[in-house]
Amino acid sequence: MPTNINFLKGKMMEWDPTNHYKDIAVAERYDRERFSGIAGKVFNALERRVISQAFRPVSRSLTVMDLPCGTGRLAEPLLVDGFQVVGIDISPSMLEVAKRKFQRFGSQFQTRVGDVRELARVERGTYDVALCARVLMHFPLDEQIVFLKSVATLTKGTVVFSQSLSTPYQRTRRRLKKLLRNAAPAGYPITEMQLKQLLQGAGLREVRRLRLSRLLSEAVCVVTEHV
């Protein structure tokens, strides 16, 4: 998903995700390139199911902030479940694709172009609950804390976020993938200790967590509340 390049100032990068995803052609083929194959379809189904489970106890009268929203892949199960969703992203192109996809939902789905850190400087508690998926693992821990704290600042209640959990089993899987020259997984998975640091720094408390698949994926979905 698109990320905020401001977090990466001063670091050498070969690829600028912010400008990359502002290209409408890139945005239009995003879902097809990542989720049309067998593995992508399986992962997509697992992730959408877990997101629905995470928000099941949340009142449908509340508005969900989906940040970063991207093309709305994970906003869709929330819309189907009856939530009002505001999709926020730094890329207007990704949001344009999402708006086209979700015309059938009318005013139930709204979008907003924005930088999470800038928004958090001028707003507090604008949205009821939040989804922050598939973004934190692209940053080192200190930048994850800044990002998630900004999401929490914009939110009054539940914050659901995803991360890649680094366990002995998953580290072994990573080494095998590297030997097989498979595509590199998330850049910054975190340990249980680092997860505690992330939550503390963001001012959140874990309520529960859901795993996509302990054998097939290091992804974990964490449901939190404000401390």
Backbone as CSV, one residue per row, in Angstrom:
resi,resn,N_x,N_y,N_z,CA_x,CA_y,CA_z,C_x,C_y,C_z
1,MET,0.831,-1.193,0.000,0.000,0.000,0.000,0.864,1.242,0.000
2,PRO,0.330,2.399,-0.445,1.103,3.607,-0.464,1.513,4.022,0.939
3,THR,2.669,4.632,1.059,3.155,5.057,2.343,3.621,6.498,2.259
4,ASN,3.905,7.098,3.402,4.287,8.494,3.469,5.782,8.642,3.318
5,ILE,6.227,9.256,2.246,7.654,9.361,1.989,8.343,10.260,2.994
6,ASN,7.589,11.128,3.703,8.217,11.992,4.692,8.909,11.199,5.788
7,PHE,8.439,9.993,6.046,9.066,9.162,7.058,10.443,8.687,6.602
8,LEU,10.728,8.794,5.331,11.938,8.206,4.786,12.981,9.250,4.416
9,LYS,12.769,10.505,4.816,13.729,11.537,4.502,15.077,11.201,5.124
10,GLY,16.119,11.445,4.375,17.456,11.197,4.894,17.919,9.779,4.695
11,LYS,17.069,8.908,4.126,17.431,7.519,3.902,17.547,7.293,2.401
12,MET,18.499,6.501,2.005,18.662,6.191,0.593,17.645,5.148,0.173
13,MET,16.886,5.438,-0.852,15.906,4.490,-1.351,15.996,4.414,-2.861
14,GLU,15.863,3.234,-3.401,15.851,3.063,-4.842,14.443,3.252,-5.400
15,TRP,13.451,3.214,-4.538,12.060,3.235,-4.978,11.262,4.151,-4.062
16,ASP,10.564,5.091,-4.635,9.767,6.054,-3.890,8.305,5.629,-3.960
17,PRO,7.784,5.004,-2.902,6.412,4.476,-2.963,5.352,5.549,-3.132
18,THR,5.582,6.739,-2.567,4.583,7.793,-2.670,4.381,8.229,-4.114
19,ASN,5.462,8.609,-4.770,5.343,9.058,-6.157,4.969,7.912,-7.084
20,HIS,5.451,6.701,-6.770,5.135,5.528,-7.591,3.627,5.321,-7.667
21,TYR,2.948,5.386,-6.537,1.521,5.112,-6.506,0.664,6.297,-6.922
22,LYS,1.279,7.458,-7.132,0.516,8.592,-7.648,0.292,8.480,-9.150
23,ASP,0.975,7.552,-9.766,0.805,7.278,-11.193,-0.506,6.497,-11.372
24,ILE,-1.458,7.055,-12.094,-2.774,6.424,-12.239,-2.676,5.050,-12.888
25,ALA,-1.727,4.875,-13.820,-1.571,3.566,-14.464,-1.133,2.518,-13.451
26,VAL,-0.242,2.894,-12.541,0.213,1.987,-11.481,-0.956,1.640,-10.559
27,ALA,-1.733,2.652,-10.204,-2.877,2.435,-9.317,-3.904,1.497,-9.941
28,GLU,-4.138,1.657,-11.240,-5.167,0.852,-11.904,-4.779,-0.619,-12.022
29,ARG,-3.495,-0.924,-12.053,-3.104,-2.331,-12.160,-2.647,-2.938,-10.821
30,TYR,-2.743,-2.146,-9.753,-2.246,-2.571,-8.438,-2.862,-3.896,-7.987
31,ASP,-4.181,-3.947,-7.915,-4.855,-5.166,-7.429,-4.599,-6.348,-8.356
32,ARG,-4.641,-6.101,-9.653,-4.458,-7.186,-10.614,-3.069,-7.811,-10.494
33,GLU,-2.066,-6.985,-10.326,-0.698,-7.496,-10.249,-0.435,-8.278,-8.970
34,ARG,-1.073,-7.898,-7.878,-0.769,-8.513,-6.590,-1.732,-9.604,-6.157
35,PHE,-2.958,-9.561,-6.613,-3.959,-10.455,-6.043,-4.748,-11.266,-7.068
36,SER,-4.222,-11.368,-8.289,-4.933,-12.159,-9.295,-4.433,-13.590,-9.387
37,GLY,-3.223,-13.847,-8.887,-2.689,-15.208,-8.884,-3.263,-16.031,-7.746
38,ILE,-2.950,-17.311,-7.721,-3.499,-18.205,-6.691,-3.084,-17.757,-5.297
39,ALA,-1.777,-17.517,-5.101,-1.290,-17.103,-3.787,-1.913,-15.776,-3.365
40,GLY,-2.007,-14.837,-4.311,-2.595,-13.545,-4.004,-4.067,-13.652,-3.626
41,LYS,-4.802,-14.507,-4.333,-6.223,-14.690,-4.032,-6.426,-15.305,-2.649
42,VAL,-5.575,-16.271,-2.305,-5.673,-16.919,-0.983,-5.388,-15.896,0.111
43,PHE,-4.283,-15.147,-0.056,-3.923,-14.139,0.948,-5.015,-13.085,1.076
44,ASN,-5.552,-12.633,-0.040,-6.599,-11.623,-0.027,-7.828,-12.114,0.730
45,ALA,-8.225,-13.350,0.466,-9.402,-13.908,1.140,-9.164,-14.025,2.649
46,LEU,-7.983,-14.487,3.024,-7.655,-14.626,4.450,-7.648,-13.264,5.139
47,GLU,-7.042,-12.278,4.486,-6.927,-10.959,5.100,-8.291,-10.282,5.235
48,ARG,-9.117,-10.389,4.220,-10.450,-9.790,4.287,-11.296,-10.446,5.380
49,ARG,-11.155,-11.762,5.511,-11.903,-12.470,6.554,-11.475,-12.003,7.943
50,VAL,-10.171,-11.848,8.146,-9.653,-11.427,9.446,-10.101,-9.996,9.769
51,ILE,-10.099,-9.116,8.767,-10.550,-7.740,9.000,-12.018,-7.724,9.427
52,SER,-12.836,-8.509,8.768,-14.248,-8.593,9.150,-14.399,-9.092,10.579
53,GLN,-13.609,-10.086,10.950,-13.654,-10.620,12.314,-13.225,-9.571,13.335
54,ALA,-12.185,-8.805,12.990,-11.667,-7.796,13.912,-12.711,-6.728,14.217
55,PHE,-13.522,-6.371,13.212,-14.512,-5.311,13.395,-15.896,-5.833,13.779
56,ARG,-16.043,-7.128,13.941,-17.359,-7.694,14.234,-18.004,-7.104,15.496
57,PRO,-17.248,-6.875,16.593,-17.886,-6.313,17.795,-18.168,-4.818,17.709
58,VAL,-17.691,-4.148,16.673,-17.822,-2.691,16.565,-19.195,-2.315,16.018
59,SER,-19.813,-1.306,16.619,-21.134,-0.848,16.190,-21.102,-0.348,14.757
60,ARG,-22.100,-0.751,13.980,-22.205,-0.315,12.580,-22.587,1.151,12.463
61,SER,-22.899,1.794,13.554,-23.227,3.220,13.513,-21.973,4.093,13.486
62,LEU,-20.799,3.464,13.684,-19.553,4.214,13.744,-18.897,4.321,12.362
63,THR,-18.092,5.362,12.196,-17.374,5.582,10.940,-15.948,5.062,11.062
64,VAL,-15.532,4.270,10.078,-14.187,3.701,10.060,-13.279,4.555,9.182
65,MET,-12.141,4.956,9.734,-11.087,5.577,8.938,-10.162,4.469,8.452
66,ASP,-10.076,4.305,7.136,-9.167,3.310,6.548,-7.958,4.065,6.016
67,LEU,-6.812,3.898,6.708,-5.615,4.664,6.362,-4.371,3.797,6.505
68,PRO,-3.626,3.580,5.438,-3.836,4.046,4.068,-4.843,3.161,3.347
69,CYS,-5.737,3.774,2.620,-6.826,3.053,1.974,-6.404,2.376,0.681
70,GLY,-5.456,2.992,-0.054,-5.066,2.430,-1.339,-6.250,2.342,-2.277
71,THR,-6.410,1.204,-2.929,-7.522,1.008,-3.860,-8.780,0.503,-3.153
72,GLY,-8.756,0.471,-1.824,-9.939,0.088,-1.069,-10.137,-1.406,-0.900
73,ARG,-9.103,-2.177,-1.149,-9.242,-3.641,-1.075,-9.779,-4.092,0.279
74,LEU,-9.298,-3.492,1.361,-9.731,-3.909,2.688,-10.868,-3.046,3.234
75,ALA,-11.186,-1.962,2.545,-12.377,-1.194,2.910,-13.641,-1.933,2.472
76,GLU,-13.518,-2.716,1.400,-14.697,-3.370,0.837,-15.424,-4.281,1.820
77,PRO,-14.738,-5.185,2.554,-15.493,-6.013,3.501,-16.171,-5.195,4.594
78,LEU,-15.602,-4.048,4.953,-16.229,-3.184,5.953,-17.484,-2.523,5.387
79,LEU,-17.417,-2.115,4.138,-18.593,-1.537,3.480,-19.696,-2.572,3.343
80,VAL,-19.319,-3.772,2.958,-20.302,-4.861,2.829,-20.945,-5.159,4.177
81,ASP,-20.170,-5.025,5.248,-20.686,-5.282,6.598,-21.537,-4.131,7.136
82,GLY,-21.613,-3.019,6.398,-22.509,-1.939,6.782,-21.868,-0.716,7.400
83,PHE,-20.544,-0.655,7.456,-19.878,0.505,8.033,-19.837,1.679,7.054
84,GLN,-19.852,2.877,7.597,-19.450,4.055,6.850,-17.926,4.061,6.857
85,VAL,-17.301,4.265,5.715,-15.840,4.232,5.628,-15.329,5.505,4.960
86,VAL,-14.321,6.105,5.594,-13.595,7.216,4.973,-12.201,6.697,4.644
87,GLY,-11.906,6.605,3.366,-10.607,6.118,2.932,-9.642,7.276,2.767
88,ILE,-8.524,7.230,3.494,-7.526,8.291,3.429,-6.231,7.717,2.878
89,ASP,-5.634,8.446,1.958,-4.375,7.988,1.373,-3.608,9.194,0.863
90,ILE,-2.309,9.060,0.765,-1.483,10.140,0.224,-1.525,10.185,-1.297
91,SER,-2.058,9.124,-1.914,-2.110,9.035,-3.371,-3.523,9.284,-3.904
92,PRO,-3.749,10.390,-4.597,-5.060,10.632,-5.215,-5.419,9.562,-6.243
93,SER,-4.424,9.018,-6.921,-4.691,8.014,-7.958,-5.264,6.732,-7.365
94,MET,-4.692,6.284,-6.255,-5.216,5.079,-5.611,-6.651,5.301,-5.140
95,LEU,-6.913,6.467,-4.596,-8.264,6.769,-4.129,-9.246,6.893,-5.289
96,GLU,-8.787,7.365,-6.418,-9.650,7.462,-7.602,-10.096,6.065,-8.031
97,VAL,-9.180,5.097,-7.996,-9.529,3.707,-8.319,-10.543,3.186,-7.318
98,ALA,-10.328,3.476,-6.041,-11.252,3.020,-4.999,-12.642,3.611,-5.212
99,LYS,-12.719,4.900,-5.523,-14.023,5.542,-5.739,-14.786,4.897,-6.887
100,ARG,-14.067,4.571,-7.951,-14.706,3.913,-9.094,-15.262,2.545,-8.695
101,LYS,-14.477,1.817,-7.929,-14.886,0.472,-7.514,-16.127,0.493,-6.632
102,PHE,-16.250,1.541,-5.833,-17.287,1.547,-4.797,-18.428,2.519,-5.072
103,GLN,-18.680,2.811,-6.329,-19.792,3.703,-6.668,-21.121,3.156,-6.142
104,ARG,-21.221,1.829,-6.092,-22.488,1.218,-5.652,-22.807,1.522,-4.193
105,PHE,-21.806,1.939,-3.412,-22.032,2.223,-1.998,-22.436,3.670,-1.744
106,GLY,-22.395,4.490,-2.787,-22.814,5.880,-2.653,-22.042,6.615,-1.574
107,SER,-22.777,7.379,-0.743,-22.141,8.193,0.300,-21.601,7.372,1.462
108,GLN,-21.837,6.068,1.441,-21.305,5.196,2.501,-19.772,5.164,2.460
109,PHE,-19.214,5.432,1.279,-17.758,5.458,1.123,-17.314,6.836,0.666
110,GLN,-16.439,7.442,1.441,-15.890,8.747,1.104,-14.371,8.669,1.126
111,THR,-13.728,9.602,0.437,-12.266,9.589,0.387,-11.697,10.947,0.761
112,ARG,-10.438,10.897,1.147,-9.741,12.118,1.535,-8.250,11.919,1.278
113,VAL,-7.650,12.835,0.538,-6.212,12.780,0.302,-5.514,13.441,1.482
114,GLY,-4.558,12.733,2.085,-3.888,13.324,3.231,-2.686,12.542,3.703
115,ASP,-1.829,13.226,4.423,-0.633,12.693,5.064,-0.981,12.500,6.535
116,VAL,-0.917,11.281,7.028,-1.388,10.967,8.369,-0.724,11.831,9.432
117,ARG,0.560,12.066,9.294,1.260,12.829,10.314,0.829,14.292,10.303
118,GLU,0.613,14.837,9.117,0.147,16.223,9.024,-1.276,16.360,9.559
119,LEU,-2.119,15.404,9.253,-3.501,15.448,9.744,-3.543,15.411,11.265
120,ALA,-2.697,14.569,11.854,-2.693,14.407,13.311,-2.199,15.657,14.033
121,ARG,-1.495,16.509,13.333,-1.012,17.749,13.950,-2.130,18.766,14.152
122,VAL,-3.181,18.654,13.352,-4.244,19.667,13.416,-5.597,19.077,13.800
123,GLU,-5.711,17.761,13.874,-6.986,17.131,14.205,-6.796,16.118,15.332
124,ARG,-7.847,15.889,16.082,-7.825,14.880,17.143,-9.210,14.268,17.271
125,GLY,-9.282,12.946,17.232,-10.557,12.264,17.421,-11.573,12.539,16.339
126,THR,-11.122,12.771,15.111,-12.039,13.075,14.006,-12.880,11.869,13.625
127,TYR,-12.317,10.658,13.754,-12.989,9.438,13.317,-13.240,8.503,14.496
128,ASP,-14.284,7.684,14.363,-14.673,6.803,15.472,-13.665,5.685,15.688
129,VAL,-13.397,4.920,14.632,-12.490,3.769,14.714,-11.600,3.760,13.479
130,ALA,-10.538,2.949,13.509,-9.588,3.002,12.395,-9.080,1.630,12.000
131,LEU,-8.782,1.519,10.707,-8.055,0.381,10.155,-6.762,0.917,9.574
132,CYS,-5.639,0.330,9.987,-4.325,0.726,9.484,-3.617,-0.562,9.052
133,ALA,-3.764,-0.918,7.789,-3.309,-2.232,7.327,-2.181,-2.137,6.312
134,ARG,-1.250,-3.082,6.398,-0.211,-3.312,5.401,0.640,-2.075,5.111
135,VAL,1.025,-1.377,6.168,1.896,-0.223,5.971,3.036,-0.175,6.977
136,LEU,2.775,-0.520,8.224,3.775,-0.354,9.273,5.038,-1.163,9.007
137,MET,4.894,-2.327,8.413,6.040,-3.210,8.183,7.038,-2.687,7.163
138,HIS,6.717,-1.548,6.561,7.634,-0.939,5.593,8.594,0.061,6.252
139,PHE,8.418,0.293,7.561,9.233,1.273,8.266,9.988,0.643,9.433
140,PRO,11.122,1.220,9.824,11.769,0.821,11.080,10.837,1.133,12.262
141,LEU,11.102,0.534,13.402,10.189,0.611,14.541,9.900,2.048,14.972
142,ASP,10.902,2.916,15.036,10.649,4.274,15.501,9.672,5.007,14.586
143,GLU,9.733,4.733,13.296,8.815,5.371,12.360,7.433,4.721,12.400
144,GLN,7.396,3.423,12.704,6.108,2.757,12.911,5.360,3.413,14.066
145,ILE,6.095,3.726,15.133,5.474,4.333,16.311,4.867,5.680,15.960
146,VAL,5.609,6.499,15.205,5.095,7.810,14.795,3.834,7.659,13.941
147,PHE,3.872,6.729,13.004,2.744,6.512,12.111,1.510,6.059,12.904
148,LEU,1.672,5.022,13.733,0.523,4.477,14.461,0.002,5.464,15.492
149,LYS,0.893,6.223,16.119,0.441,7.245,17.070,-0.394,8.297,16.358
150,SER,-0.024,8.638,15.133,-0.801,9.605,14.356,-2.190,9.054,14.042
151,VAL,-2.258,7.772,13.669,-3.548,7.128,13.427,-4.398,7.159,14.697
152,ALA,-3.787,6.828,15.835,-4.515,6.814,17.105,-5.018,8.212,17.468
153,THR,-4.230,9.230,17.181,-4.624,10.609,17.483,-5.883,11.008,16.720
154,LEU,-6.022,10.509,15.501,-7.179,10.845,14.670,-8.425,10.046,15.036
155,THR,-8.272,9.102,15.958,-9.329,8.123,16.234,-9.800,8.189,17.683
156,LYS,-11.105,8.070,17.889,-11.652,8.091,19.247,-11.640,6.720,19.908
157,GLY,-11.863,5.669,19.116,-12.034,4.344,19.698,-11.067,3.308,19.169
158,THR,-11.602,2.164,18.789,-10.814,1.011,18.362,-9.885,1.334,17.189
159,VAL,-8.651,0.848,17.297,-7.699,0.920,16.190,-7.263,-0.498,15.857
160,VAL,-7.497,-0.919,14.631,-7.085,-2.244,14.160,-5.920,-2.043,13.194
161,PHE,-4.804,-2.711,13.465,-3.669,-2.582,12.547,-3.063,-3.945,12.264
162,SER,-2.358,-4.032,11.141,-1.684,-5.275,10.795,-0.180,-5.063,10.827
163,GLN,0.524,-6.140,11.129,1.981,-6.130,11.133,2.456,-7.521,10.767
164,SER,3.762,-7.645,10.572,4.374,-8.947,10.339,5.113,-9.329,11.616
165,LEU,4.753,-10.466,12.177,5.306,-10.885,13.459,6.513,-11.790,13.247
166,SER,7.625,-11.408,13.847,8.862,-12.164,13.711,8.969,-13.184,14.842
167,THR,8.802,-14.459,14.500,8.934,-15.558,15.447,10.029,-16.499,14.937
168,PRO,10.548,-17.416,15.782,11.563,-18.356,15.287,11.120,-19.103,14.035
169,TYR,9.855,-19.531,14.009,9.342,-20.249,12.846,9.346,-19.350,11.611
170,GLN,8.852,-18.115,11.773,8.786,-17.207,10.621,10.173,-16.770,10.162
171,ARG,11.112,-16.669,11.084,12.476,-16.328,10.671,13.095,-17.461,9.854
172,THR,12.762,-18.693,10.208,13.223,-19.843,9.423,12.614,-19.812,8.035
173,ARG,11.307,-19.502,7.945,10.644,-19.380,6.651,11.298,-18.299,5.796
174,ARG,11.666,-17.194,6.419,12.319,-16.112,5.684,13.654,-16.567,5.097
175,ARG,14.418,-17.309,5.901,15.712,-17.791,5.410,15.539,-18.738,4.233
176,LEU,14.519,-19.593,4.318,14.251,-20.515,3.212,13.837,-19.759,1.954
177,LYS,12.997,-18.749,2.126,12.568,-17.935,0.978,13.762,-17.261,0.321
178,LYS,14.671,-16.786,1.164,15.855,-16.127,0.623,16.715,-17.103,-0.178
179,LEU,16.869,-18.330,0.355,17.640,-19.344,-0.356,17.000,-19.702,-1.696
180,LEU,15.654,-19.707,-1.704,14.914,-20.035,-2.923,14.748,-18.829,-3.837
181,ARG,15.283,-17.692,-3.384,15.210,-16.442,-4.150,13.776,-15.995,-4.404
182,ASN,12.920,-16.260,-3.445,11.545,-15.770,-3.531,11.530,-14.277,-3.227
183,ALA,10.452,-13.627,-3.567,10.322,-12.200,-3.297,10.437,-11.938,-1.800
184,ALA,11.145,-10.888,-1.457,11.343,-10.556,-0.045,10.020,-10.173,0.606
185,PRO,9.759,-10.677,1.805,8.547,-10.293,2.529,8.707,-8.901,3.126
186,ALA,7.878,-8.558,4.096,7.904,-7.228,4.701,9.300,-6.877,5.213
187,GLY,9.656,-5.605,5.055,11.004,-5.186,5.402,11.298,-5.130,6.888
188,TYR,10.271,-4.829,7.697,10.510,-4.628,9.125,9.483,-5.378,9.977
189,PRO,9.550,-6.708,10.004,8.687,-7.456,10.923,9.131,-7.179,12.353
190,ILE,8.255,-7.374,13.314,8.601,-7.061,14.697,8.414,-8.269,15.612
191,THR,9.208,-8.291,16.679,9.108,-9.331,17.693,8.014,-8.961,18.688
192,GLU,7.708,-9.874,19.593,6.712,-9.586,20.633,7.145,-8.388,21.483
193,MET,8.421,-8.310,21.802,8.921,-7.185,22.589,8.753,-5.866,21.827
194,GLN,9.050,-5.900,20.545,8.888,-4.687,19.732,7.418,-4.311,19.568
195,LEU,6.546,-5.299,19.530,5.111,-5.019,19.465,4.666,-4.266,20.713
196,LYS,5.186,-4.664,21.864,4.864,-3.949,23.112,5.361,-2.513,23.051
197,GLN,6.558,-2.302,22.489,7.094,-0.947,22.341,6.233,-0.117,21.401
198,LEU,5.783,-0.741,20.307,4.935,-0.060,19.339,3.632,0.399,19.985
199,LEU,3.003,-0.496,20.723,1.740,-0.161,21.376,1.932,0.937,22.416
200,GLN,2.956,0.809,23.234,3.213,1.807,24.262,3.478,3.170,23.637
201,GLY,4.296,3.202,22.589,4.619,4.472,21.943,3.427,5.133,21.285
202,ALA,2.487,4.308,20.797,1.292,4.838,20.123,0.171,5.157,21.097
203,GLY,0.356,4.792,22.378,-0.691,5.038,23.369,-1.874,4.111,23.234
204,LEU,-1.599,2.857,22.838,-2.661,1.876,22.624,-2.436,0.644,23.487
205,ARG,-3.526,-0.091,23.718,-3.490,-1.329,24.487,-4.090,-2.451,23.639
206,GLU,-3.407,-3.593,23.571,-3.920,-4.718,22.800,-5.144,-5.321,23.473
207,VAL,-6.176,-5.548,22.681,-7.396,-6.206,23.157,-7.397,-7.670,22.728
208,ARG,-7.065,-7.909,21.479,-6.943,-9.265,20.965,-6.197,-9.220,19.640
209,ARG,-5.824,-10.395,19.163,-5.152,-10.461,17.863,-5.666,-11.648,17.070
210,LEU,-5.576,-11.527,15.765,-5.998,-12.591,14.872,-4.873,-12.862,13.891
211,ARG,-4.657,-14.132,13.580,-3.634,-14.510,12.613,-4.295,-14.957,11.324
212,LEU,-3.685,-14.585,10.201,-4.196,-15.037,8.910,-4.007,-16.539,8.780
213,SER,-2.797,-16.986,9.027,-2.458,-18.407,9.006,-1.080,-18.554,9.627
214,ARG,-0.991,-19.261,10.748,0.292,-19.394,11.443,1.331,-20.106,10.593
215,LEU,0.890,-21.002,9.718,1.819,-21.755,8.892,2.210,-21.021,7.617
216,LEU,1.271,-20.265,7.053,1.489,-19.689,5.729,1.873,-18.216,5.725
217,SER,1.657,-17.520,6.834,1.873,-16.082,6.826,2.351,-15.583,8.180
218,GLU,3.224,-14.572,8.146,3.672,-13.931,9.381,2.768,-12.764,9.761
219,ALA,1.742,-12.503,8.960,0.844,-11.374,9.213,-0.011,-11.601,10.447
220,VAL,-0.167,-10.547,11.231,-1.020,-10.584,12.410,-1.864,-9.314,12.418
221,CYS,-3.105,-9.436,12.812,-4.032,-8.311,12.904,-4.269,-8.049,14.393
222,VAL,-3.955,-6.844,14.850,-4.043,-6.512,16.272,-5.189,-5.526,16.510
223,VAL,-6.084,-5.891,17.390,-7.197,-5.015,17.767,-6.808,-4.299,19.039
224,THR,-6.886,-2.966,19.040,-6.434,-2.190,20.191,-7.451,-1.141,20.600
225,GLU,-7.213,-0.599,21.799,-7.990,0.525,22.290,-7.031,1.541,22.903
226,HIS,-7.502,2.762,23.093,-6.652,3.797,23.675,-6.392,3.506,25.146
227,VAL,-5.180,3.803,25.587,-4.819,3.610,26.993,-5.521,4.672,27.835
